[in-house]
Each structure stands twice: as structure tokens, then as C-alpha cells.
């Protein structure tokens, strides 16, 4: 079977999920199409695809490519779903943020737009859906796709019930974690080998609709200021690996303090999984994919401050768990600046908070003390406490095995 595949360009989460799905479909011909951070992740993990087409083909070329494929597989890339529908190809849409998408209009109204979608070309269809917000476009993609597979999370079942209430045949199905299960098994089997690092810090892909490495990058500059202090404050962390999109290629660097060092670089996904399995301690920005990978390996990470609003949403939905209770929140450090309940304006507010903390020595000292306090609490947790915390997260997010659900969707 020939599959054309793509992922939403927001951080590494969607792209990492696409890589996981692609590896689960290794018996098929897998063609990646995309740009930006998704393409960067694909190029960093080339073994997950049979072909990588980046930059993505233009509309006419993409239409010809889709006409010759058997299935379209999209991870939250609403435009790719629309292209697949217009090419009259079966489309499988996978979504790890199904409960996150905010609707400003009734679901029935979005359904009516989908039912009256013009099929004359992508431009006409795109204009027809032009009044929808980016979040509503993903929800519309679920109504248009042949199969919707949604990663379980608090709030997912309620939204599925809303779809079912419309009386449409295309009701998404829940699945478990969209992660690389074969890679996780291999990492777990190799875990007894001693790690060269004492601490792993995962910043993810970082870039999205607002954040970038050189613009709206106050969060990265804040972390850059903090890393030397981390090495000063915690002599036990002699070797630290800081990984993520901000440190790809020439952006890789090393920070040293008193013989201790932090290696900042981008690593392939399966190498990252090996580090997650073997490194004694783990800090991450609260993205769902990285969290699921840690849980699959039985590891409890500590949540760093949120980079964008989706991270804040994740921590809030898991608020009863130890993971969320020990998370360090930017909004908690400066409570006089509430974060709007909106993806774009909420993310912009978090950028402003990170900038204020970075530039003001008093705010920064509070940030540093708070992180040290939470790291201390994290290090003090016993093995039984960590296992219990992992299990409570799994209970909130578990679902049917990805391989089984995928197999049914591709029949």
C-alpha cells in the first residue's frame, strides 16, 4: 500500500507521532510531505520513511501524488486531509489533542460547512472553510476524514459523544499513545547500560505558529540563562544532555561550569528514547508525546515551565496527578499576569512572562529558587512514589493499542 503522510507544523509532537505511526506501518511504502519543523524532524529520522519530499509539493503536484496513493495519513495536518478528500483518497487522521481544540461555533455549523464543501479544487475548498479558526479546521478535518483516531486524554470521550450526537458516521475512535512502541521496547531492553548523563532535559521542537528560534524566543533565552545556574546549584549533575529542535545542526553548543557540562544538541528520536530509558533523572516541557514515551518506559519526569498554551492545558487537565502538582508554571510565578484561555493569545502571554522573568533579576531569582525546590522534591521521591505517579498518569491517558486501531483503519 502506498501512503502519503504529513504532520502539523507545531513543535516536534505531531512529527514525532507521525514517525511512530510510520514505523508501525513499515510494510507499506511511506512518503512524507511537509515543511518546517515537521520536515526537520523527518530528516532527523529518515529511516522512518521510504521517501521524504520537502519542501512539500505545490497543490497541483500534490494532487497528482495523492491520485497515485492508496491512503493519506495525517497527524493533525488539516490541509493534508483536505487535499486527500479532494483527491478522493481514503484519509486517516490521527490526533493527540482532540480535547484541546477550542470551538467558537457549534459543531453542527462546522458539519454543514463540510457537507457543502466544493470539490472543484483546493483553493475553492480552502476559501469555503476560511471562516473557521485553526482549531476548528482540525475538527472539520475529522468530519471529512475517512477514519479519525484520537489519543485518549481527559475530555476526549466527551468530545466523541458530541460527534456521535450529530448522527454522522465519521465518529473518531480512541487509541492509546501515539509513540514508537518498537523503539520503546528496544530502549527498555538496553536500559541497564549505564548512561553517560546524570540528567536529561527535553525541550521538544519549540517552533509553532508564534514561537521560533530567533523570534518570540524569550523562553529559550530564559533556559539559556538558567543552564549555568543549574550546573552551579546541582553539583550532582556532572553531565547534562539538553535536547530539542533549538539545538539542531550549527545551533548545538556546550555549557560548562566548574568541570560540569551541559551538552545541547538535537538527537534522533530513537537515540532520545535510549536516553530517557537510561538517564537517572528527566526534565521535560509538558508535551504529550514526550510524556507518553516516559510513561511507557516507567519513568516519571519533572515538568519544566510551559512554552505555549497547549502545555498549560495539558498540566491543567492532569491537575490531580503528582506530575501536575510538581510542575513549574510561569503563570504561577507571576500571578498578576493571567494567561488568556486561548491558544494564540495564551501563548503570546507566556512569551511575555518568560521575557519578564529573564530580564528582571528579582523575578529570575524566584524562578531559579522555584526550580531548585521542585527538583529537590523530585529527587527525594522514592521508587514506590514514582511508580504510583506513573500509574496515575497511565490511568488518565491509556487507550486501545495503536497497532490494532491502525490495522482496522487501513483495511
N, C-alpha and C positions, 0 to 999 in steps of 0.2 A: 504494500500500500504506500502511495506517495503522499506525504504530509507536508503542508506549508505551515510554518509555525512562527509565532511572534509574541512579544510581551510588551506590556505597558512600560513607558519610559519614566518611571518614578522609583529611584533608588535601585538597589540590587534585588529587592524582594521578588517582584514579578519575574525578572530574568532568572533568578535562582530557581524559582518554582518551575519555569519553563524548562530549564536544564534538567531538573529532576524528572519532569514528565517525559522529556525527550529520551532520557536514559532508560526509562521504563518501557519505551517503545522502540528499543534498539533493533527489532526485527523488521522495521519499516524504513523507507527512505525518508530522511528528515531534512527539510530545507528551512533554515532560519532566514527571515526577512526582518530588517529593522535598522534603526539608527540609534544614536545617542548612548545613554548608559546601558540600555539593553544590549546593543551591539558590542559595547566594550566588554560586558560580561560574557557574551557568547564567544568573542575572540579569546578571552581568557580561559575558556573551557571548550576548545574546538572539538575535542573528542566526543562531545555530546550531540554533534550534528554531522550529517553527511555533506552538507554544503552550507556556507554562510554567505548570504547576499546582503552586503552593506557597503554603501548606502542602499536603502530599500529601493526596489524598482519603482519607477513612476507608475501612475494609475494605469495607463494602457498596458505597460509591460507586466504589471502585477496581475491585471485581468487575464492576460494570456497565460501567465504562470499558473494562476488558480484554475483556469479552464482545463489544464492538464493534470491537476492533482485529484486525489481521492477524498481527502479530508482537509479542513482547515482547523488548526489547533491554536487557540488564542488564550493567553493568560492576561485577562483584563485589558486587552487592546481592543477597544470598541471599534476603531476604524477598520482593523483587520476583519473583525466579524462582519461589518457592513460590506466590505469588499467580497468576502466569501459568500454572503447571501445573494449579492447581485450577480455573482458568477454561478449561482445555483449549485453551490457545493455544500455538502453537509458540514456544519460548523460545530466544534466542541469548544465551549467557553469555560475556562477554569477561573475561579475567583476566590481569593483568600480574604477578601474584605467585603463580603456580601452584606453584612450587617452595618457596615460603615457608611455606605453611600447615602447621602442626605438628599431627600426628595423635597422639592419646593412646589410640586404639583401632585395631584392624585395619581396613583399608579394606573388607574383606568384611563386617564388622559394620555399617559405615555403609551399605553397599549393602542389607543386609537391612532396615534401617530405612526406606530409600527404597522398597523393593519392597512394604512393608506400610503405606505411608503412607495414612491415612484421607483420603477425598475429600469429607467432609461439610461442610467449611468451614475457613477459615484457622486459627481457634482450635484446633480438634482437631489439625490437621496440625502447627501450631506446638508444641503440647504433646507430640506424638509425637516430635518431634526435639529436645525440650527438654533431653535429657541431653547433647547434642552441644555442644562448645565453639564459640565464634565461628569459629575456623579450620575446624573440622570441618563447620560449617554451609555454608561456601563450597564445600568439597569435596563435600558432599551435593548442593548445587545443581548441580554438574557432572554428577552421576549422574542428576539429574532433568531437566536441560535437554535440549532437542532437539539443540542444537549447542553445543559448547564450543570457544572459540577462545582459545588461551593464547599470550601473548607469550613468545618464546624467551628463555631465560636459563639459566645453568648450573644443572643439576638438573632442568630441565623434562622432558627426554626420559626420564629415569629414572622420573619420576612417571607419565608417559604409559604407559610399559611396565607399571607396576603396575596401571593401569586396564585395559590390554589383557589382563593376566593374569587378570582377573576373568571374562573371557569375555562382557562386556556389549557391546552395540552402540554405546553412547554413549562413545566414546573421544575426548578432546579433540584438536584439531588445532593445530599450532604456526602462529603468524603472526609477521610482523615487527613493527616498532614501531607501537604504538597512538598515532599522532601525526597532526596535521593536515598532511597532505602538500601540499595546495594552498596552505595558509598558509605552509608552509616554502619552497615554490618562490617564492612572491611575496616573502617576506623575503629570500631569496637573491638575487633579481634586483634588489632595491632596496639591497642591502648596500653597494655602492660609495659611497653617500651618506655623508658624514661624520656621525658620531654626536655628539650634544651631550654625551655622557657619556664619561668615561675608564674607568669601572669599573661593572659590573653585578653586583648581589648579589641572588640569588633565594632567598627563604626559604620559598616554597611556601605552602600553605594553613594549615599548622601544626596546626589543631584535629583531634583524633581522639577515641577513647574515653576518654582521660585528659587530654590537653593542651587548654588553652583560653587565650584571650587574657588572662583575669583570674584564672585558677586554674591551678595546676601550670604556671606560665608562666616558671619560672626561666631557661629558655633565652632567651626573648625579652628578659628583663631583663639577661641577660649580654650579648647582642648590643647592647642599648641602651647599656650601659656602654662597650662596645668601640668603637662607631662614632666617637665623638670622637677616640679614640686612633688609629684607622685614619687619620683625616684628619691628625692630628699627625705620625704616623710615615711617611706616604707623601705628600709634597707633590706628587708627580706626578699624584695623583688629585684634580684640582681639582673635578670634578663626578662624583658617585656616585649611581646610581639603585639604591635598595633596594626591592624589590617583593615582594608577597605578601599573603596574607589578613590578617595583623596590621595592615595599613595601609589597610584599606578605609574609605571614607566619612570620618567625622569623626576616625578614628584616623590619618589622613595627617599627616605632620609633616616638618619640615626641620631638619637638624642642621648648624650652621655652626661652623667653626674657622679663624681667620686667613684669611678670604676664601674658603676652600674649603667645599663644601657637599655634604650627602647628602640627596637627596630621597627620602622614604619614602612610598610610595603603592602602591595596588593598580591594576594595569593590565590591560586586556582581553588575552586570550590572543594574538591576532594582533599587537597592539602589542608584547607581550613578545617574540615571535619576531623582530620587526624589530630590537629592541634586542640580542637575542642575536646576530643576524647582523652588526650594525654596531659594537657596542661593543668596544673593543680587548681588554678583559680581563673575565673572568667567574668569579664565585664562586657556588657553589650548595650547598644542603643536598642530600645524595646520594639524591634521589628518582629513580626510573627514568624517569618521563615527561620531566622536565627534562633528564636526561642524554641520552635518545634524541633530543630536539629539538636539543640542542647538537651531537651527532654528525652528525645529518642536515645540519647547516649547516657541517660540517667544523671545528667549534670544540672545543677541549679546555678544559673548565672545571677549576677547583680545588675540591675538596670541602671544604666547611666542616664543623664538627663535627656529628654526628648528633643529630637532635631526638628520635628514637624508635628502637625496636629494629629496625624494618624497614630503616631507613637503615644501621644497623650490619650487618645481614645482607647487604645489597647490597654494601657495601665488602668484607666478608669473602669473598663469593663471587667477587669480582673481584680478589682479593688479588695475583695475579701481574701485574696491569697497573700502568702508571705512575700512572694515576688513583688507584688504591687506595693505592699506596705513598706518594704525596704527601698523602693525606687527613689531616686533623687530627682525631684521635679523643679524645673526652672521657675514655674509659676508659684511653687511653694516658697522659693527663696525671695521673691518679690511680689507678695500678695496684693500690693497696691495697684498692680497692673494685670487685671484679669485677662485671660486668654479667651477670645470670642469662640463660640461653638460653631466654627466654620473652618473648612479645610484651608482655604486661601488666606483669609484674614487671621485665622488662628496661627497658621504657620508664620505669617509675617510678624505677628506679635511675639512669637517665640524667638525669631531672629532679633527683634529689638531687645528682648530680655537678655539674650546671650551677649549682645553688644554692651548693654549697660553693665552687666556683671564683669565682662572682660576689661572695660575701660575704667571702672571705679574700684579703687583698691579696697575700700570697705566692703563693697558687695562681693568682690573676688575673694577676700579673706573668709567671708561667710560661706561662700561656695566651697572653698578648699576645706574648711572645717567640717562642713556637712558631708562631703565625700569621704573624708577620713573617718568620720563617725560611722557612716554606713559600711565602709569597707571593713572597719573593725568589727561591727556586728556580723557581717557576712563571714569573716574569717573565724569568728567564735562559734558558728553553728556546728553542731555535732553531726555525725553521719546519719543518725536517725532523723534529726530535724530536716536535713537536706532531702532525704528520701521522702519524707512526708510532704514537703513543699513541692517536690516534683510530682508526686501523685495527685495533689490537689489541682495542679495545673493540667495534668493529663485528663482528669475527670471533667474539667471545664471545656476541653477542646478536642477530645477524641471523637473519631468517626469511623465509618467503614473503610477498609483498606483501599488505598488509592489504586493499586493494580487491578482489583476486582471491578471497581467502578469504571475505570478507564476501559477495561476489556468490554464491558457491556456497551459503553458509548461508541466503540469502534466496530461493533458487529455490523 
